[in-house]
Amino acid sequence: MSEQLTAVITGGNKGIGAEIARHMLDAGYFVISVARHAPDFSHERLSSVEADLLEENAVNAAASEIAANYNVTHLVQNAGMIWPNLVEDAKSSDITGLAQLHLGSALTLLQAFLPGMKERRFGRVIFNGSRAALGVKTRTAYSASKAGMIGMARTWALELAPHQITVNVVAPGPILTDQFWDLIPKDSEQQHELAARIPVGRLGTVEDIANAFMFFADPKASFVTGQTLYVCGGASVGTAIL
């Protein structure tokens, strides 16, 4: 495409989202991060809208602001939280909360950007899913919302394909981020044991995930839609216990 590629990245201020933002900036994109806090790095083509994606009204306001000021070509739904609990301790509010964060906010943002994407007959929607969609202990709400993400993406892919808008999911396995270390102590025996159970023998990096996002984001990837790509070192292939 000859026009400026403009990507909205939820949670683009840290972790995987920040790495995707850096990759896109390096590739010439204009990037807008939507998160509770601005990124701790700057770039002439990086903008930030601060919003709590758990709050529907905040998402509505952010979506309206961005749509009024930018021609968005890419929506990257990356923001996520885990809220781990065994089933005995899980609450129905965990499910509704993560559904709003992972699914509802994506719907609101896409609806704001969709008229422009349809008019230009081009768009890329990419979700940050999870291998946990296949099931992980203590992930009742998280796994439910990430599995729902796959179904929603497939539905959108079918509806939007005639408009040359693709919708895909990147589903990471265990990735070395602050969120990971909130659950497993950094450089602990538990971390090394988990890495040993991954078929490729290591945990993933944010660069591993950003590389996959960049494939789906490429305007040349126009014949790939409705797909879920597990970037998990082989953990989704068999019965690796994560």
Buried (B, 14 or more C-beta within 10 A) or exposed (E): EEEEBBBBBBBBBBBBBBBBBBBBBEEEBBBBBBBBEBBEEEEEBBBBBEBBBBBEEBBBBBBEBBBEEBBBBBBBBBBBBBBBBEEEEBEEEBBEBBBBBBBBBBBBBBEBBBEBBBEBEBBBBBBBBBBBBBEBEBBBBBBBBBBBBBEBBBEBBEEBBEBBBBBBBBBBBBBBBEBBEEEBEEEEEEBEEBBEEBBEEEBBBBEBBBBBBBBBBEEEBEEBBBBBBBBBBEBBEEEBEB
